Amino acid sequence: MNGYQITFFTHQDKRHKGKQVGEWLLHLAQELGLGGATLLTGGESFGHHRRIHSAHFFELADQPVEVMIAVTTEEADKLLDRLKAEGVHLFYVKTPIEFGVLGAPDQ
């Protein structure tokens, strides 16, 4: 199947509607009926403000977070339209991909 990998970049202390943005995105993907999403945490990053974000032993609030979703063209449009309507400020990368499933499903 052809579609897109959309990867969102944020950090642990960024919130939308009272939830961490990464967690909120996972729930939104589920609500929209998307096939899945993965939340990854990073050790260190920097963004357009050139400020270093990092996970420290005592403080994880500034830890970089990435949410990755593989979607069809229609799902990508639905997701991005919803994010625009929500007014959430997020940096993302949208890359054309081929995706599918191999093997028998887990029992």
PEWOTA-V786867 format. One record per helix or strand of 2 or more residues. SS is the DSSP state (hx for helix, st for strand). FROM is the first residue (numbers start at 1). TO is the last residue. Records with the same first field share a line. If there is no record, write none. Layout:
SS->FROM-TO  FROM-TO
This chain:
st->2-11  15-16  19-20  38-41  44-46  52-54  64-71  91-98
hx->21-31  73-86
